[in-house]
Amino acid sequence: MKRFDVLAVGELNPDFILAGITADAPYLGVEQEFERHHLTLGSSTAITCVLMQRLGLNTAMSACVGDDDHGRFCRAALDEAGVDTAMVTVVPDVPTGLTVCLPYPHDRLLLTAKGTMTLNPALAITPDILRASRHLHVGSYFLQTGLRLVLADLFATARRLGLSTSLDTGWDPDERWLSEDLRAVLARTSCFFPNEVEFEKLTGTADPAVGGAALRALGVETVVLKRGARGAVAIGAEGLAEHVGYSVKPIDTTGAGDAFNAGYLAAMFGGEPVAARLAFGNACGALTVSAIGGTGGVASRDQVLAFGA
């Protein structure tokens, strides 16, 4: 059996990006202009997986796609990146999901049709596959109603077999946030990657030390708070570490947090200390916002090292 540094489990769909929007923000009842459009690989889990592969890790993805053009596009993107796709299941009667991304100068608007995101992509995972992996990563937790039902047990099995685990919830469309099923997953999570808004929704505070302590009390080993242009903070057993980030002119913020996740985990597997993991993750995020699409900015480990030098 093949061996993997990271097994990514989750949603697999394209992003349809409307770039060069001239308005400052979305407004109802008006017509806004954009300059160009792009179809790129989307989905938090898949973006992180592809970028980890480019950064030198051996990755595989377990996911569901429809038997349609969008599904074939996503599978081809994973294959081109070198990600193992043996656990990508084609489902004939459910369309592949799609996210429409509207990047504005200071923020973004995402419109998502879930499609196959509602299915359970973990059905293809066996204990032998877990034993052949070192780490299990999941993104977009709240969108994946099928995976949510089994993820706590999957994380528990992975931890029992010696894997570390990581989670990025993304935005909760129902705004329930700290639900019982999420509490059960967090109790088995090695690295948790919320952004500032998600962090405050989950903890009730913007203070990294206070909120981080609350999440660690639920069982998270290390909380990694992503703060966009202000860098990132890690709260773990050794205390609090921070990296202020890099100053760049953003073109498209799509996938920046997912790129950070990939960089942090790649540096972790490289044996780097927490401060260096934050710096490498921030460099990946900065490169990503400087290009179109979540996988458009980060090409290799050497590129990221040169950027952060």
C-alpha positions as CSV (number, residue, x, y, z in Angstrom):
1,M,0.0,0.0,0.0
2,K,1.2,3.5,-0.8
3,R,2.2,5.7,2.2
4,F,1.1,9.3,2.6
5,D,2.2,12.2,4.7
6,V,-1.3,13.7,4.6
7,L,-4.7,12.2,3.9
8,A,-7.1,15.1,3.1
9,V,-10.8,14.2,3.5
10,G,-13.5,16.6,2.4
11,E,-15.1,18.7,-0.3
12,L,-13.9,18.8,-3.9
13,N,-15.3,21.4,-6.2
14,P,-14.3,24.3,-8.5
15,D,-14.3,28.0,-7.8
16,F,-15.8,30.3,-10.4
17,I,-14.1,33.6,-9.7
18,L,-15.3,37.0,-11.0
19,A,-12.1,39.1,-10.9
20,G,-11.5,42.8,-11.2
21,I,-14.8,43.9,-9.6
22,T,-14.8,47.7,-9.7
23,A,-17.2,48.3,-6.8
24,D,-16.0,48.5,-3.2
25,A,-18.7,46.0,-1.8
26,P,-21.8,44.1,-2.9
27,Y,-25.0,46.1,-3.0
28,L,-28.5,44.9,-3.8
29,G,-30.5,46.5,-6.6
30,V,-27.5,47.7,-8.6
31,E,-25.4,46.4,-11.5
32,Q,-21.7,45.9,-10.9
33,E,-19.0,45.3,-13.4
34,F,-16.1,42.8,-13.4
35,E,-13.2,42.5,-15.8
36,R,-12.6,38.7,-16.2
37,H,-13.6,35.3,-14.9
38,H,-11.7,32.2,-14.0
39,L,-12.6,28.5,-13.3
40,T,-10.0,27.2,-10.8
41,L,-9.7,24.4,-8.3
42,G,-11.7,25.4,-5.2
43,S,-12.7,23.9,-1.9
44,S,-10.8,24.4,1.3
45,T,-9.7,20.8,1.7
46,A,-8.6,20.3,-1.9
47,I,-6.6,23.6,-2.1
48,T,-4.7,22.7,1.1
49,C,-4.1,19.2,-0.2
50,V,-2.7,20.4,-3.6
51,L,-0.5,23.0,-2.0
52,M,0.9,20.5,0.5
53,Q,1.8,18.3,-2.4
54,R,3.6,21.2,-4.1
55,L,5.4,22.0,-0.9
56,G,7.0,18.5,-0.9
57,L,4.5,16.3,1.1
58,N,3.0,13.1,-0.3
59,T,-0.7,13.6,-0.2
60,A,-4.0,11.7,-1.0
61,M,-7.5,13.0,-1.1
62,S,-10.8,11.2,-0.3
63,A,-13.7,13.1,-1.8
64,C,-16.9,12.8,-3.8
65,V,-17.6,14.5,-7.1
66,G,-20.5,14.2,-9.7
67,D,-20.2,12.6,-13.1
68,D,-20.0,15.9,-14.8
69,D,-17.6,18.5,-16.2
70,H,-16.9,20.1,-12.9
71,G,-16.1,16.8,-11.3
72,R,-13.7,15.9,-14.2
73,F,-12.1,19.3,-13.9
74,C,-11.4,18.8,-10.2
75,R,-10.0,15.3,-10.6
76,A,-7.7,16.4,-13.4
77,A,-6.4,19.3,-11.2
78,L,-5.5,16.8,-8.4
79,D,-3.9,14.4,-10.9
80,E,-1.9,17.2,-12.4
81,A,-0.6,18.3,-9.0
82,G,0.4,14.7,-8.1
83,V,-2.2,14.1,-5.5
84,D,-3.3,10.5,-5.2
85,T,-7.0,10.3,-6.3
86,A,-7.7,6.6,-5.8
87,M,-10.2,7.6,-3.0
88,V,-12.1,10.2,-5.1
89,T,-15.6,8.7,-5.7
90,V,-17.7,9.6,-8.7
91,V,-21.4,9.8,-7.8
92,P,-23.7,9.6,-10.9
93,D,-26.8,11.3,-9.6
94,V,-25.5,14.3,-7.5
95,P,-23.8,17.3,-9.2
96,T,-20.4,18.4,-8.2
97,G,-20.6,21.5,-5.9
98,L,-19.6,24.9,-7.0
99,T,-18.5,28.2,-5.3
100,V,-18.9,31.5,-7.0
101,C,-16.2,33.9,-5.6
102,L,-16.6,37.7,-5.7
103,P,-13.4,39.2,-4.5
104,Y,-13.8,42.9,-3.5
105,P,-10.9,45.2,-2.6
106,H,-11.2,44.6,1.2
107,D,-13.2,41.3,1.5
108,R,-15.0,38.7,-0.5
109,L,-18.4,37.2,-1.1
110,L,-18.8,33.4,-1.6
111,L,-21.9,31.8,-3.0
112,T,-21.9,28.0,-2.7
113,A,-24.1,25.2,-4.2
114,K,-23.2,22.2,-2.1
115,G,-23.9,19.3,-4.4
116,T,-21.6,16.4,-3.5
117,M,-20.4,18.4,-0.5
118,T,-23.4,16.9,1.4
119,L,-22.1,13.3,0.9
120,N,-19.8,11.4,3.1
121,P,-16.3,11.3,1.5
122,A,-14.9,9.1,4.4
123,L,-16.6,5.9,3.1
124,A,-13.5,5.1,1.0
125,I,-11.2,5.2,4.0
126,T,-10.2,2.0,5.7
127,P,-8.1,1.4,8.8
128,D,-5.3,0.2,6.5
129,I,-5.3,3.6,4.7
130,L,-5.2,5.4,8.0
131,R,-2.2,3.3,9.1
132,A,-0.5,4.2,5.8
133,S,-0.9,7.9,6.6
134,R,0.8,10.3,9.1
135,H,-1.8,13.1,9.2
136,L,-5.5,13.6,8.5
137,H,-6.7,17.1,7.4
138,V,-10.3,18.3,6.9
139,G,-11.6,21.7,5.8
140,S,-15.0,23.4,5.3
141,Y,-16.5,21.4,8.2
142,F,-19.8,23.2,8.4
143,L,-20.7,22.7,4.7
144,Q,-20.2,18.9,4.8
145,T,-23.3,17.6,6.4
146,G,-22.5,14.0,5.5
147,L,-18.9,14.1,6.9
148,R,-20.0,15.9,10.1
149,L,-21.9,12.8,11.1
150,V,-18.8,10.6,11.2
151,L,-15.9,12.9,11.6
152,A,-15.5,12.7,15.4
153,D,-15.2,8.9,15.1
154,L,-12.8,9.2,12.2
155,F,-10.6,11.6,14.1
156,A,-10.7,9.3,17.1
157,T,-9.7,6.3,15.0
158,A,-6.9,8.3,13.4
159,R,-5.5,9.5,16.7
160,R,-5.7,5.9,18.1
161,L,-3.6,4.7,15.1
162,G,-1.0,7.4,15.7
163,L,-2.0,10.1,13.2
164,S,-2.1,13.8,14.0
165,T,-5.3,15.7,12.8
166,S,-6.1,19.2,11.6
167,L,-9.4,21.0,11.1
168,D,-10.5,24.2,9.4
169,T,-14.2,24.8,9.9
170,G,-14.8,27.7,7.6
171,W,-18.0,29.8,8.0
172,D,-21.1,28.3,9.6
173,P,-24.1,29.1,7.3
174,D,-26.5,28.2,10.2
175,E,-24.4,30.3,12.7
176,R,-24.7,27.6,15.4
177,W,-21.0,27.5,15.7
178,L,-19.9,25.5,18.8
179,S,-22.3,22.6,18.3
180,E,-22.0,19.3,20.1
181,D,-20.7,17.5,17.0
182,L,-18.0,20.1,16.6
183,R,-17.1,19.9,20.2
184,A,-16.5,16.1,19.7
185,V,-14.3,16.7,16.8
186,L,-12.3,19.5,18.5
187,A,-11.6,17.1,21.4
188,R,-9.6,15.0,18.9
189,T,-7.9,17.8,16.9
190,S,-4.2,18.4,16.9
191,C,-4.2,21.7,14.9
192,F,-7.2,23.9,14.6
193,F,-7.1,26.7,12.0
194,P,-9.9,29.4,12.5
195,N,-9.7,32.9,11.1
196,E,-10.5,35.9,13.3
197,V,-14.2,36.0,12.7
198,E,-14.6,32.2,13.2
199,F,-12.4,32.4,16.3
200,E,-14.6,35.1,17.9
201,K,-17.9,33.3,16.9
202,L,-16.6,30.1,18.5
203,T,-15.1,31.6,21.7
204,G,-17.0,34.8,22.3
205,T,-13.7,36.8,22.4
206,A,-11.2,38.3,20.0
207,D,-8.4,37.8,22.6
208,P,-6.0,35.1,21.3
209,A,-4.9,34.0,24.8
210,V,-8.4,33.8,26.3
211,G,-10.1,32.3,23.3
212,G,-7.2,29.9,22.6
213,A,-7.3,28.7,26.2
214,A,-11.1,28.0,25.8
215,L,-10.5,26.0,22.7
216,R,-7.6,24.1,24.3
217,A,-9.9,23.3,27.2
218,L,-12.1,21.5,24.7
219,G,-9.2,19.3,23.7
220,V,-7.5,21.1,20.8
221,E,-3.7,20.7,21.1
222,T,-2.7,23.8,19.1
223,V,-5.0,26.7,18.0
224,V,-3.6,28.5,15.0
225,L,-5.5,31.8,14.6
226,K,-5.2,33.3,11.1
227,R,-5.4,37.1,11.1
228,G,-5.1,37.9,7.4
229,A,-2.7,40.8,6.7
230,R,-1.8,40.9,10.5
231,G,-0.2,37.5,10.4
232,A,-1.1,34.6,12.7
233,V,-0.9,33.5,16.3
234,A,-0.4,29.9,17.7
235,I,-1.6,29.0,21.2
236,G,-0.4,25.7,22.4
237,A,1.2,23.8,25.3
238,E,4.3,26.0,25.1
239,G,2.4,29.2,25.3
240,L,1.7,31.8,22.6
241,A,3.7,32.5,19.4
242,E,3.1,35.1,16.8
243,H,4.3,36.1,13.3
244,V,3.2,39.5,11.9
245,G,2.9,38.4,8.3
246,Y,4.0,40.0,5.0
247,S,2.8,43.2,3.3
248,V,1.6,42.5,-0.2
249,K,-1.0,44.1,-2.5
250,P,-3.9,41.6,-2.6
251,I,-5.4,40.6,-6.0
252,D,-7.7,37.8,-4.9
253,T,-8.0,36.5,-1.3
254,T,-9.6,33.2,-2.4
255,G,-7.9,30.3,-0.6
256,A,-5.4,32.4,1.4
257,G,-6.4,30.7,4.7
258,D,-6.1,27.3,3.0
259,A,-2.7,28.1,1.7
260,F,-1.7,29.1,5.2
261,N,-2.8,25.8,6.5
262,A,-0.7,24.0,3.8
263,G,2.3,26.0,4.7
264,Y,2.0,25.5,8.4
265,L,1.5,21.8,8.1
266,A,4.4,21.4,5.6
267,A,6.7,23.3,8.0
268,M,5.5,21.1,10.9
269,F,6.4,18.0,9.0
270,G,9.7,19.5,8.2
271,G,10.4,19.7,12.0
272,E,10.3,23.5,12.2
273,P,9.4,25.2,15.5
274,V,6.1,27.0,15.8
275,A,7.4,30.4,15.0
276,A,8.8,29.1,11.7
277,R,5.6,27.3,10.9
278,L,3.7,30.6,11.3
279,A,6.2,32.4,9.1
280,F,6.0,29.8,6.3
281,G,2.2,29.7,6.5
282,N,2.0,33.5,6.3
283,A,4.3,33.4,3.2
284,C,2.1,30.9,1.5
285,G,-1.0,33.1,2.3
286,A,0.7,36.2,1.0
287,L,1.7,34.5,-2.3
288,T,-1.8,33.2,-2.7
289,V,-3.5,36.6,-2.4
290,S,-1.0,38.0,-5.0
291,A,-2.5,35.7,-7.7
292,I,-5.9,34.5,-8.9
293,G,-7.4,31.4,-7.3
294,G,-6.5,29.4,-4.3
295,T,-3.8,27.4,-6.0
296,G,-2.5,30.2,-8.3
297,G,0.2,31.7,-6.1
298,V,2.2,28.9,-4.5
299,A,4.3,26.8,-6.8
300,S,7.0,25.2,-4.7
301,R,8.8,25.1,-1.3
302,D,11.8,26.9,-2.8
303,Q,9.6,29.8,-4.0
304,V,8.0,30.2,-0.6
305,L,11.4,30.1,1.2
306,A,12.7,32.8,-1.3
307,F,9.7,35.0,-0.6
308,G,10.1,34.8,3.1
309,A,13.9,35.3,3.1
